Amino acid sequence: MKKLAIILISIWLPLLGYSQGCTDVDPNEKIKLIGFIQPEFQTNFETGENTFLFNRARLGVAGNIPYDFQYYFVAELSPSFTGQPFLLDAYISYNRFKWAQMAIGQYK
């Protein structure tokens, strides 16, 4: 019985998740600014050099387009990965029906 319960839970739990999206957007909200930074401070005691940089600096927008579309765009702004800003995640989803939602875009 215990094995059957574990099997049922392992099948049922992934069905609760959504296929895409990192933030919830209020249906009445047109645009929501999102993002975060991960700063780093380094010091070299031998030379006395101090440096301050960003490991990650991500800025994005999310929101709703009337009537059944939702968008999500996030850009990586720190120079630590490629040396220049780039688009990290971008998608537009159509979610009119709860049983059939579609999304198109770039996912990292």
C-alpha positions in Angstrom: 0.0 0.0 0.0 2.9 2.4 0.8 4.5 1.8 -2.6 1.2 2.4 -4.3 0.8 5.7 -2.5 4.3 6.8 -3.4 3.7 5.9 -7.1 0.4 7.9 -7.1 2.0 10.9 -5.5 4.9 10.9 -7.9 2.5 10.9 -10.8 0.1 13.4 -9.3 2.5 16.1 -8.1 4.0 17.1 -11.5 0.5 17.7 -12.8 0.1 20.5 -10.3 2.9 22.6 -11.8 2.7 25.1 -14.6 4.7 24.7 -17.8 6.2 28.2 -17.7 6.3 31.3 -15.7 8.3 32.6 -12.7 5.9 35.1 -11.3 2.2 35.5 -10.8 0.7 38.5 -12.5 -2.6 40.1 -11.4 -5.1 39.9 -14.3 -5.8 43.6 -13.9 -2.1 44.5 -14.0 -0.8 45.5 -17.5 2.9 45.6 -16.6 5.0 44.4 -13.6 8.7 45.2 -13.2 10.7 42.2 -12.0 14.4 41.5 -11.4 17.2 41.0 -9.0 21.0 41.6 -8.6 23.7 39.4 -7.1 26.6 41.7 -6.1 30.0 40.6 -5.2 32.8 42.4 -3.4 36.4 41.2 -3.6 39.4 42.4 -1.8 43.0 41.4 -2.2 44.9 42.0 1.0 48.3 41.7 -0.6 47.8 44.4 -3.2 45.1 46.4 -1.4 42.8 46.2 -4.5 39.0 46.2 -4.0 36.6 45.3 -6.7 32.8 45.4 -6.8 30.9 43.6 -9.5 27.7 41.9 -10.3 27.6 38.1 -10.8 24.0 38.5 -12.0 21.8 41.5 -12.8 18.5 40.5 -14.3 15.7 42.9 -15.1 12.4 42.1 -16.8 8.8 42.8 -17.3 5.7 40.6 -17.0 2.1 41.4 -17.5 -1.1 40.8 -19.4 -2.2 41.8 -22.8 -6.0 41.9 -23.2 -7.7 39.6 -23.4 -6.1 36.2 -23.0 -2.3 36.7 -23.4 0.4 36.9 -20.8 4.0 38.0 -21.5 7.3 37.6 -19.6 10.7 39.1 -20.7 14.0 39.0 -18.7 17.4 40.3 -19.7 20.7 39.5 -18.2 22.6 42.8 -17.8 25.8 41.8 -16.0 29.0 41.4 -18.1 30.1 38.2 -16.3 28.6 35.8 -18.8 29.2 37.1 -22.4 30.4 40.6 -21.7 27.3 42.2 -23.0 23.6 42.2 -22.1 21.4 39.5 -23.7 17.8 38.3 -23.6 17.5 35.4 -21.1 13.8 34.5 -21.1 11.0 35.7 -23.3 7.7 34.2 -23.9 4.1 35.0 -24.7 1.4 32.6 -23.6 -2.2 32.2 -24.6 -4.3 31.0 -21.6 -7.9 31.4 -22.5 -8.6 27.8 -21.5 -7.3 26.1 -18.4 -7.1 22.8 -20.1 -5.2 24.0 -23.2 -2.6 26.7 -22.7 0.0 27.5 -25.3 3.3 29.4 -25.0 5.9 30.5 -27.5 9.3 32.0 -26.8 12.8 31.5 -25.6 13.5 29.7 -22.3 16.8 29.4 -20.5 
